[in-house]
Amino acid sequence: MVPHQLFEDGHRLQPARQPDTGYLHMEHPVEGRLKTAFVYRAEDLDLTGVDGSQARVFLWPGHDWFSQDKPVASVDPQRRMIRMTGTDGYDMRPGNRFFLYNVRAFLDRPGECFIDSALGRVSIWPRHSGRIEASTAPSVILVRGTDTQPVRNLHFQNLDIALAEEDAISLDGVA
């Protein structure tokens, strides 16, 4: 299983992103694709020759009240267009903020990583030579009972649970 998060000495590594800090602002959404495609400003990004196959975009669509994290379906550097997968979410507007992340070409400073889920590889620029950990388990503790046979009388003490892809502790059918 390919992790979605990497840690160095207990501190989360930042997925390689552009910009390194702060946000970019989209020029405008693509007509007819207000939820799924937008044009970025020419001065913000040059994605010519950049492999965006593992990229994701984090954006604040609409009135900037909500955020969305979506996989990138395609990048067209000539048209400066980013198209995302899915059709859900909110309509985008000119000027909405965003950042693009998990792109190998953006791995440019200590504390960043790139996760290639297609090849099952990770690239890391560590802050220092510390212990690297990956979260791969969906849950560390998973307890499932049923309506007719609920789980009862569990006691957990002195646990230090640090890494999970979803819920660290998942309880279902517990009385």
C-alpha positions in Angstrom: 0.0 0.0 0.0 1.3 3.4 -0.9 1.1 6.0 1.9 -0.7 9.3 1.6 1.5 10.9 4.3 5.1 10.8 5.3 6.7 11.8 8.6 10.2 12.6 9.7 10.9 12.3 13.4 7.2 12.6 14.1 6.7 15.7 12.0 4.6 15.5 8.8 6.5 16.2 5.6 4.8 18.7 3.3 3.9 17.4 -0.1 5.9 19.2 -2.7 3.8 22.2 -3.8 3.6 25.4 -5.7 3.8 27.9 -4.3 5.9 26.7 -1.3 3.8 28.9 1.0 0.7 30.9 0.4 -1.6 30.6 -2.6 -2.0 31.3 -6.2 -5.2 32.8 -7.7 -6.9 31.4 -10.7 -7.5 33.6 -13.7 -11.0 32.2 -14.3 -12.9 28.9 -14.4 -13.4 27.2 -17.8 -16.9 28.0 -19.2 -19.1 24.9 -18.9 -16.8 23.3 -16.4 -17.2 25.7 -13.4 -16.6 22.9 -10.9 -13.8 21.0 -12.7 -11.5 23.2 -14.7 -9.7 26.5 -14.5 -7.1 28.7 -16.1 -4.1 29.8 -14.0 -2.3 33.1 -14.4 0.7 33.0 -16.7 2.9 34.7 -14.2 2.1 32.2 -11.5 3.1 28.8 -13.0 5.1 27.4 -15.9 4.1 23.8 -16.2 5.7 23.1 -19.5 7.3 19.6 -19.4 6.0 19.0 -15.8 4.6 15.6 -15.1 1.2 16.3 -13.4 0.0 12.7 -13.4 0.1 12.5 -9.6 -0.8 16.1 -8.9 -3.6 17.4 -6.7 -5.1 20.8 -6.3 -6.3 22.3 -3.1 -8.7 25.2 -3.7 -11.2 27.5 -2.2 -14.0 27.8 -4.8 -17.1 30.0 -4.8 -17.0 32.7 -2.1 -13.9 31.3 -0.5 -15.9 29.8 2.4 -15.1 26.1 1.7 -12.1 24.2 0.5 -11.7 21.2 -1.8 -8.9 18.8 -2.4 -9.1 17.2 -5.8 -6.9 15.0 -8.0 -5.7 16.6 -11.2 -7.0 14.9 -14.4 -4.8 16.9 -16.8 -2.7 19.9 -17.2 -2.5 21.9 -20.5 0.4 24.3 -20.2 -0.4 25.9 -23.6 -3.9 26.9 -22.5 -2.8 27.2 -18.9 -5.6 25.0 -17.9 -5.9 22.5 -15.0 -8.7 20.0 -15.2 -9.7 18.0 -12.1 -11.5 14.7 -11.7 -15.0 14.4 -10.5 -18.0 16.6 -10.9 -18.9 17.4 -7.3 -18.1 20.6 -5.4 -18.7 24.3 -5.8 -18.5 26.5 -8.8 -15.2 28.4 -9.1 -14.9 32.1 -9.7 -12.1 34.3 -11.0 -9.5 35.0 -8.3 -10.3 31.9 -6.2 -7.1 30.8 -4.4 -5.4 27.4 -4.9 -2.2 25.6 -4.7 -0.9 22.6 -6.7 0.8 19.8 -4.9 2.3 16.4 -5.1 4.4 17.2 -8.2 7.9 15.8 -8.4 9.2 18.9 -10.1 8.1 21.0 -7.1 10.3 19.0 -4.7 12.7 21.9 -4.0 13.4 22.3 -0.3 13.9 20.4 3.0 10.8 19.0 4.6 9.0 18.1 1.4 8.0 14.9 -0.2 6.5 13.5 -3.4 4.4 10.3 -3.4 4.1 8.5 -6.7 1.2 6.1 -6.1 1.3 4.8 -9.7 4.9 3.5 -9.2 4.6 2.9 -5.5 7.6 5.2 -4.8 8.3 8.2 -2.5 10.8 10.9 -2.9 11.9 12.9 0.2 14.0 15.9 0.9 14.5 15.4 4.6 15.0 18.3 7.1 17.9 16.3 8.6 18.7 12.6 8.6 15.9 11.6 10.9 13.5 8.6 11.1 11.1 8.5 8.2 7.7 6.9 8.8 4.8 6.3 6.4 1.1 5.9 7.3 -0.2 2.9 5.4 -2.8 1.3 7.8 -6.4 2.6 7.3 -6.9 2.3 11.1 -4.5 1.2 13.9 -7.4 -0.2 16.0 -10.5 -1.5 14.3 -13.3 -2.8 16.5 -16.5 -4.1 14.9 -19.5 -5.5 16.6 -23.1 -6.0 15.4 -26.5 -4.9 16.5 -27.1 -8.3 18.0 -23.6 -8.8 19.3 -22.1 -5.5 20.2 -18.5 -5.3 21.5 -18.5 -4.4 25.3 -16.0 -3.9 28.1 -13.0 -2.8 26.1 -10.3 -0.9 28.0 -7.3 0.8 26.3 -4.6 2.4 28.4 -1.3 4.1 27.7 -1.5 3.9 24.0 0.5 6.2 21.7 -1.2 6.1 18.3 0.5 8.3 15.8 -0.1 7.2 12.2 -3.2 6.1 10.3 -4.6 6.9 6.8 -8.2 7.3 8.1 -9.3 7.0 11.7 -6.6 5.9 14.1 -9.3 4.1 16.1 -12.4 2.9 14.4 -15.3 1.6 16.5 -18.5 0.2 15.1 -21.2 -1.8 16.9 -19.8 -0.9 20.3 -22.0 -0.7 23.4 
